[in-house]
């Protein structure tokens, strides 16, 4: 009797193992079909793309920078090697950054692309609506689906921007084909794309936010550099002004900045040899401020944010009306063609949805699950009348 029971148990175990292996093989064979399925737990489809198979080894670093060392600091980290021609003076860099930002905002407007400023660029906006004078890079974030759309339609094309003096500036849109892998990996490809000034190598870092694990951690999005946010803190976006141009910032911008930089970064008017003049509403070099012989009380210490100066309002779907976007121009050379084919091969597996409405008019339009944060809290945010949002944002 015991032998019979043992034989039946052994047979059951064997059949179970064989069944599991068969199921595993079946699922692996149909993986391509599964890649197009969005998990039911997804809270906002714009933050999700189906993950591809993990590569057997980390992909090589896609972007490269020139090696420049000055005053024991590596300067080349903020120039793209493809179009770098030489180090810029502080004044020329600041001018180049302003032109580059204006061009990016114009590119977004022309093509109905949604993005928002982030990190140090967002902190500069918070203080006075201008870049921080010591910040040498520019950061922009977007939905991962938006990154997918930009890669599909504009990768390795150039955008020409005419400045206020009617002078043309050309910028290269270069999307990292490895942006579809949403884990940090070895850290060599945490930047998903660049908007590169073809005259000097300055660039805007473009990073996508995605729900990396919507089943176990719904409503939490992140970039590949491990910056994490509640979706509720990002959308709906706020329309505002930066360098006196229309752009967008996250809904809970102050909360996001405090988490990344601390409360002191939003109130302390002294940093890296600069002081923030309340009278001038801008950062001045400490020696220049001293030459003005102003009282110390003119240096900001405390809350200085003035939303009334930014023309803030809640963004709506009407701000991003879809339109037909022309096909990307033919590549200039064979090398470009190879890069485009490589990117399209990586992106083509995922599939796209055209004319996706990204920004909701208000949170009541969204499913109840969207209104619950990572810890299960209720949003508690009051409904907003879009028509009166501009005046309401002044408080």
Backbone torsions as a table, in degrees:
resi	resn	phi	psi	omega
1	UNK	NA	-44.0	179.6
2	UNK	-65.0	-40.6	179.8
3	UNK	-63.1	-39.1	-179.4
4	UNK	-66.0	-42.6	178.8
5	UNK	-62.9	-42.1	179.8
6	UNK	-64.5	-39.7	179.5
7	UNK	-64.8	-42.1	178.2
8	UNK	-63.7	-40.3	178.7
9	UNK	-63.7	-44.2	179.8
10	UNK	-62.9	-41.0	178.7
11	UNK	-64.1	-39.4	178.5
12	UNK	-62.1	-43.3	179.4
13	UNK	-62.6	-44.3	-179.7
14	UNK	-61.6	-45.6	179.8
15	UNK	-63.5	-37.4	178.6
16	UNK	-63.8	-46.5	-179.6
17	UNK	-62.6	-45.1	179.5
18	UNK	-61.4	-41.3	179.2
19	UNK	-63.1	-43.1	179.2
20	UNK	-63.1	-43.7	179.9
21	UNK	-63.4	-40.2	179.8
22	UNK	-64.6	-41.9	178.6
23	UNK	-64.3	-40.3	179.6
24	UNK	-62.7	-43.8	179.2
25	UNK	-63.8	-41.8	-179.6
26	UNK	-62.2	-44.4	179.4
27	UNK	-65.2	-39.8	-179.2
28	UNK	-65.2	-38.8	-179.5
29	UNK	-66.0	-29.5	-177.4
30	UNK	-102.6	20.5	-176.2
31	UNK	-58.6	-38.1	-178.8
32	UNK	-61.1	-34.6	177.1
33	UNK	-68.8	-36.6	-178.5
34	UNK	-71.6	-26.3	-177.2
35	UNK	-60.9	-25.5	-177.8
36	UNK	-87.0	-0.5	-176.3
37	UNK	-92.6	128.3	175.7
38	UNK	-91.5	125.4	-179.7
39	UNK	-56.0	144.5	-179.0
40	UNK	-62.7	-22.4	-177.2
41	UNK	-81.4	-4.0	-176.4
42	UNK	-61.1	135.2	-175.7
43	UNK	-97.6	-20.0	-178.8
44	UNK	-158.2	107.6	-168.8
45	UNK	-62.1	-22.1	-179.9
46	UNK	-68.3	-17.7	179.5
47	UNK	-95.5	14.0	-174.3
48	UNK	-134.5	135.0	163.5
49	UNK	-132.1	146.7	-179.1
50	UNK	-64.2	127.5	-176.6
51	UNK	-69.6	134.1	175.7
52	UNK	-77.8	174.3	175.8
53	UNK	-61.5	140.3	177.9
54	UNK	-68.2	130.8	-179.4
55	UNK	-65.5	151.1	-177.9
56	UNK	-66.5	-28.0	175.2
57	UNK	-140.9	153.2	-177.2
58	UNK	-58.3	135.2	178.2
59	UNK	-67.5	156.7	179.9
60	UNK	-68.9	159.8	178.4
61	UNK	-63.2	128.2	-175.2
62	UNK	-84.7	-51.3	-178.7
63	UNK	-85.9	150.0	178.7
64	UNK	-133.6	151.6	-178.7
65	UNK	-127.6	149.0	177.2
66	UNK	-70.6	150.4	179.9
67	UNK	-92.7	104.4	179.5
68	UNK	-127.8	128.9	179.8
69	UNK	-121.6	123.6	178.4
70	UNK	-141.5	130.2	-179.6
71	UNK	52.5	45.0	177.2
72	UNK	63.0	21.3	177.2
73	UNK	-126.0	144.1	176.4
74	UNK	-84.8	112.7	-175.8
75	UNK	-87.8	-29.6	-171.3
76	UNK	-65.7	-10.6	-178.7
77	UNK	-63.8	-15.9	-177.2
78	UNK	-115.3	25.5	169.1
79	UNK	-130.0	143.5	174.1
80	UNK	-88.5	133.8	-172.5
81	UNK	-65.2	-29.1	-174.5
82	UNK	-60.8	-38.6	-173.9
83	UNK	-121.2	13.8	179.9
84	UNK	-70.6	132.4	179.4
85	UNK	-123.0	-11.0	-179.5
86	UNK	155.4	156.4	-178.0
87	UNK	-67.9	139.3	-179.7
88	UNK	-93.2	152.6	171.5
89	UNK	-69.8	163.6	179.5
90	UNK	-58.2	-40.0	-179.1
91	UNK	-67.1	-45.1	180.0
92	UNK	-67.0	-35.4	177.3
93	UNK	-63.8	-46.5	-179.8
94	UNK	-60.6	-42.1	178.3
95	UNK	-65.2	-43.6	179.2
96	UNK	-61.4	-38.9	179.2
97	UNK	-65.4	-41.0	179.6
98	UNK	-64.8	-43.7	177.7
99	UNK	-62.9	-40.3	-177.7
100	UNK	-66.0	-42.0	177.3
101	UNK	-63.6	-45.3	179.2
102	UNK	-60.6	-38.7	179.2
103	UNK	-67.0	-41.4	179.2
104	UNK	-63.1	-43.8	179.2
105	UNK	-63.3	-38.7	178.5
106	UNK	-67.0	-41.5	177.1
107	UNK	-60.1	-43.2	177.4
108	UNK	-61.2	-46.2	-177.8
109	UNK	-65.4	-42.3	-178.5
110	UNK	-63.9	-30.2	-172.3
111	UNK	-118.9	13.3	177.9
112	UNK	53.5	48.3	179.0
113	UNK	-102.8	132.7	-179.2
114	UNK	-98.7	124.2	173.5
115	UNK	-149.5	168.9	178.4
116	UNK	-146.3	151.5	-178.7
117	UNK	-75.2	152.9	-172.5
118	UNK	-146.5	168.5	173.8
119	UNK	54.6	-131.4	-176.7
120	UNK	-63.2	-30.6	177.5
121	UNK	-65.5	-41.3	176.3
122	UNK	-65.4	-37.8	178.7
123	UNK	-64.5	-39.5	175.9
124	UNK	-62.0	-43.1	176.3
125	UNK	-59.0	-40.7	-176.4
126	UNK	-60.2	-40.6	-175.8
127	UNK	-72.7	-52.5	-175.2
128	UNK	-151.6	15.3	177.6
129	UNK	76.5	19.3	179.2
130	UNK	-137.3	159.3	176.5
131	UNK	-62.4	148.4	173.3
132	UNK	-66.6	132.8	-174.0
133	UNK	-64.7	-22.2	-179.9
134	UNK	-95.8	-6.1	-177.1
135	UNK	-83.7	120.0	-173.3
136	UNK	-99.4	1.0	177.0
137	UNK	-129.0	166.7	-177.2
138	UNK	-127.8	134.5	-175.8
139	UNK	-124.4	133.9	178.1
140	UNK	-134.4	140.4	175.9
141	UNK	-117.3	160.9	177.3
142	UNK	-156.9	167.2	173.5
143	UNK	-64.1	147.1	179.2
144	UNK	-63.3	-31.6	176.2
145	UNK	-67.6	-33.8	176.4
146	UNK	-66.1	-41.8	176.6
147	UNK	-59.1	-40.4	178.2
148	UNK	-61.3	-41.5	-179.9
149	UNK	-68.0	-42.8	178.4
150	UNK	-62.1	-42.6	179.3
151	UNK	-62.7	-40.9	-176.3
152	UNK	-69.1	-37.7	-171.6
153	UNK	-102.6	-24.3	-170.4
154	UNK	-128.7	-0.2	-173.0
155	UNK	-59.2	132.4	179.6
156	UNK	58.3	36.8	169.0
157	UNK	-113.3	165.4	180.0
158	UNK	-111.0	148.4	177.6
159	UNK	-119.9	128.9	-179.7
160	UNK	-101.7	127.2	-179.1
161	UNK	-118.5	132.1	176.9
162	UNK	-98.8	120.4	-178.7
163	UNK	-78.2	-176.1	-176.4
164	UNK	-63.9	-22.0	177.0
165	UNK	-93.7	13.5	179.9
166	UNK	62.0	31.4	177.1
167	UNK	-99.8	130.6	-177.6
168	UNK	-79.2	143.4	173.5
169	UNK	-131.8	133.4	-177.6
170	UNK	-110.4	139.6	-177.7
171	UNK	-132.0	138.1	-179.9
172	UNK	-97.1	127.6	173.5
173	UNK	-91.9	115.3	-176.1
174	UNK	-127.3	109.2	-178.0
175	UNK	-101.2	129.5	178.1
176	UNK	-66.8	119.2	-177.9
177	UNK	-63.5	-14.7	179.5
178	UNK	-90.5	11.1	179.3
179	UNK	-64.4	-20.4	-178.6
180	UNK	-69.8	-21.6	175.0
181	UNK	-84.8	112.1	-169.2
182	UNK	-92.3	5.2	174.8
183	UNK	-94.6	157.8	-178.1
184	UNK	-66.2	-33.9	-178.5
185	UNK	62.7	-133.2	179.6
186	UNK	-89.9	7.3	176.2
187	UNK	82.7	3.9	-177.2
188	UNK	-84.6	-12.0	-176.5
189	UNK	-135.7	41.8	-179.4
190	UNK	-75.0	-19.8	176.7
191	UNK	-91.3	127.2	-173.4
192	UNK	-88.3	-18.9	-179.8
193	UNK	-171.2	168.5	177.5
194	UNK	-140.5	147.4	171.9
195	UNK	-113.2	103.5	-162.8
196	UNK	-108.1	130.3	174.0
197	UNK	-73.5	117.5	-176.0
198	UNK	-74.3	-9.8	-180.0
199	UNK	-86.0	-28.6	-171.2
200	UNK	-143.1	-8.5	178.3
201	UNK	91.5	-3.2	173.4
202	UNK	-62.2	152.7	-178.0
203	UNK	-152.3	159.4	170.4
204	UNK	-102.2	130.2	173.6
205	UNK	-76.9	125.4	177.2
206	UNK	-108.2	120.5	178.9
207	UNK	-126.6	142.4	-179.8
208	UNK	-98.0	144.6	172.4
209	UNK	-105.4	135.8	-177.1
210	UNK	-143.7	152.8	170.3
211	UNK	-80.4	100.9	-175.2
212	UNK	-72.3	-31.4	-178.6
213	UNK	-141.2	74.7	-173.2
214	UNK	-67.8	-16.8	-179.5
215	UNK	-82.6	-49.9	-178.7
216	UNK	-85.8	-29.7	-178.2
217	UNK	-131.6	68.7	-180.0
218	UNK	-69.1	152.9	175.9
219	UNK	73.3	8.9	176.7
220	UNK	-117.1	125.4	179.3
221	UNK	-118.0	158.5	-177.7
222	UNK	-154.9	159.4	168.5
223	UNK	-95.0	-178.0	-177.9
224	UNK	-83.7	0.6	176.3
225	UNK	-103.6	20.3	172.9
226	UNK	67.4	25.2	168.5
227	UNK	-85.8	122.0	-175.3
228	UNK	-116.4	145.0	-177.4
229	UNK	-142.7	152.2	165.5
230	UNK	-77.1	137.8	176.5
231	UNK	-56.1	-36.8	-179.9
232	UNK	-60.1	-23.4	179.3
233	UNK	-86.6	-15.4	-178.9
234	UNK	-94.1	-50.8	-174.7
235	UNK	-112.9	150.9	-0.2
236	UNK	-72.1	147.8	178.8
237	UNK	-68.5	159.4	174.2
238	UNK	-109.4	129.1	173.4
239	UNK	-81.9	140.0	-176.2
240	UNK	-157.3	-171.2	177.8
241	UNK	-117.5	136.5	173.6
242	UNK	-139.4	131.7	-168.5
243	UNK	48.2	34.2	179.9
244	UNK	63.9	23.3	175.9
245	UNK	-119.5	150.2	-179.2
246	UNK	-71.8	129.7	175.8
247	UNK	-151.1	-166.7	-175.4
248	UNK	-136.3	151.1	177.1
249	UNK	-132.9	160.3	177.9
250	UNK	-63.3	156.1	-178.5
251	UNK	-60.1	-51.0	-179.3
252	UNK	-97.3	58.9	-174.8
253	UNK	-61.4	-39.0	-177.1
254	UNK	-69.0	-41.6	176.6
255	UNK	-61.0	-43.2	-179.7
256	UNK	-64.1	-43.8	-179.7
257	UNK	-65.7	-40.3	179.0
258	UNK	-63.2	-40.1	179.8
259	UNK	-65.4	-38.4	-176.6
260	UNK	-82.3	-36.3	-172.1
261	UNK	-120.7	-10.6	-175.7
262	UNK	88.7	159.6	179.8
263	UNK	-62.7	-33.1	-177.8
264	UNK	-60.4	-33.5	-179.8
265	UNK	-65.1	-19.1	-179.4
266	UNK	-96.7	-4.5	-175.1
267	UNK	-130.1	-21.0	-176.2
268	UNK	-86.6	115.5	-176.8
269	UNK	-87.7	20.8	176.8
270	UNK	-129.4	125.2	179.6
271	UNK	-163.1	130.1	173.0
272	UNK	47.1	47.8	176.1
273	UNK	79.9	10.5	177.8
274	UNK	-119.2	154.7	172.1
275	UNK	-131.4	149.4	179.9
276	UNK	-98.3	116.0	-179.6
277	UNK	-84.6	122.5	177.6
278	UNK	-66.1	-39.4	-178.2
279	UNK	-65.1	-44.6	-178.0
280	UNK	-86.7	-15.2	-177.2
281	UNK	54.8	46.1	175.2
282	UNK	-160.2	163.5	177.4
283	UNK	-81.2	133.0	177.8
284	UNK	-123.4	149.2	171.8
285	UNK	-61.6	143.1	-175.4
286	UNK	-56.9	-39.2	-179.3
287	UNK	-69.4	-33.9	177.5
288	UNK	-69.6	-37.6	177.2
289	UNK	-66.1	-40.9	179.2
290	UNK	-62.4	-36.1	-179.4
291	UNK	-66.3	-24.0	179.0
292	UNK	-77.1	-13.4	179.3
293	UNK	55.3	45.2	177.0
294	UNK	-87.8	154.1	175.0
295	UNK	-67.9	153.4	-180.0
296	UNK	-62.8	-21.8	179.1
297	UNK	-66.6	-12.8	178.3
298	UNK	-80.0	-11.6	178.0
299	UNK	-84.9	128.0	-175.8
300	UNK	-60.3	135.0	173.6
301	UNK	-150.8	95.8	-174.8
302	UNK	128.3	-169.7	-175.5
303	UNK	-72.5	120.8	-177.3
304	UNK	-121.5	1.3	-175.1
305	UNK	-66.2	132.8	-178.6
306	UNK	-125.3	88.3	-176.5
307	UNK	-63.9	-23.0	-179.7
308	UNK	-65.8	-21.7	179.2
309	UNK	-83.7	-5.4	-174.0
310	UNK	-109.7	-2.2	-179.0
311	UNK	50.7	50.4	-176.1
312	UNK	-78.8	143.8	171.2
313	UNK	-157.4	163.0	178.6
314	UNK	-73.1	130.7	177.7
315	UNK	-72.6	146.2	177.9
316	UNK	-122.4	171.8	179.0
317	UNK	-62.3	-27.7	179.9
318	UNK	-65.1	-21.3	178.3
319	UNK	-72.4	-15.3	-176.2
320	UNK	-131.1	52.4	-179.8
321	UNK	-64.2	128.5	-180.0
322	UNK	-68.2	147.0	176.4
323	UNK	-146.1	164.1	178.1
324	UNK	-70.0	127.2	-179.7
325	UNK	-106.4	129.1	-177.6
326	UNK	-61.8	152.9	177.5
327	UNK	-63.1	150.3	179.2
328	UNK	-62.8	141.3	178.5
329	UNK	-65.6	160.3	-179.7
330	UNK	-64.3	144.4	179.3
331	UNK	-63.8	152.5	-176.6
332	UNK	-78.2	-27.5	-176.4
333	UNK	-150.8	174.5	-176.3
334	UNK	-65.0	-36.2	-179.8
335	UNK	-61.5	-43.7	177.7
336	UNK	-62.0	-41.9	-179.8
337	UNK	-60.2	-40.8	179.0
338	UNK	-62.4	-42.6	-179.4
339	UNK	-65.6	-41.0	179.9
340	UNK	-64.5	-43.8	179.8
341	UNK	-63.2	-39.0	179.0
342	UNK	-64.1	-42.7	179.8
343	UNK	-66.6	-43.0	-179.2
344	UNK	-66.5	-33.4	178.2
345	UNK	-65.4	-38.1	179.7
346	UNK	-72.3	-37.4	-174.3
347	UNK	-83.8	-31.3	-172.3
348	UNK	-61.7	-24.7	-179.1
349	UNK	-67.7	-23.7	-168.4
350	UNK	-83.7	-40.7	-176.2
351	UNK	85.4	153.8	-176.9
352	UNK	-134.3	155.8	171.5
353	UNK	-112.2	125.6	-177.2
354	UNK	-81.4	152.1	172.6
355	UNK	52.8	49.6	-180.0
356	UNK	-82.2	131.2	178.2
357	UNK	-82.8	119.2	-171.7
358	UNK	-98.9	-45.0	-175.3
359	UNK	-96.4	125.7	177.4
360	UNK	-85.8	155.2	-179.4
361	UNK	-68.8	-43.8	172.7
362	UNK	-153.7	168.3	-171.2
363	UNK	-68.6	-18.6	-179.6
364	UNK	-68.2	-16.6	178.2
365	UNK	-75.9	-14.2	-171.5
366	UNK	-95.2	155.1	179.5
367	UNK	-61.1	152.9	-177.4
368	UNK	-54.4	-34.4	-178.9
369	UNK	-60.6	-28.9	-178.9
370	UNK	-66.9	-27.9	-174.1
371	UNK	-84.8	3.8	179.9
372	UNK	-106.2	127.4	-178.7
373	UNK	-77.5	-175.6	-175.0
374	UNK	-63.1	-31.4	-178.1
375	UNK	-92.4	7.7	178.5
376	UNK	85.8	10.2	-178.3
377	UNK	-75.4	153.7	171.8
378	UNK	-82.5	146.1	-177.3
379	UNK	-61.9	-45.2	179.0
380	UNK	72.0	5.5	-176.7
381	UNK	-80.9	132.2	-178.7
382	UNK	-70.9	152.8	175.4
383	UNK	-68.4	146.5	-176.4
384	UNK	-119.8	138.2	174.4
385	UNK	-85.2	113.6	-174.6
386	UNK	-59.6	-36.0	-175.9
387	UNK	-66.2	-25.1	-178.9
388	UNK	-110.1	11.2	-175.5
389	UNK	-64.0	-34.1	-176.6
390	UNK	-60.6	-43.3	179.9
391	UNK	-74.8	-32.0	-178.0
392	UNK	-68.8	-27.8	-176.8
393	UNK	-72.6	-10.0	-179.1
394	UNK	-73.0	-13.7	-177.3
395	UNK	-81.8	NA	NA
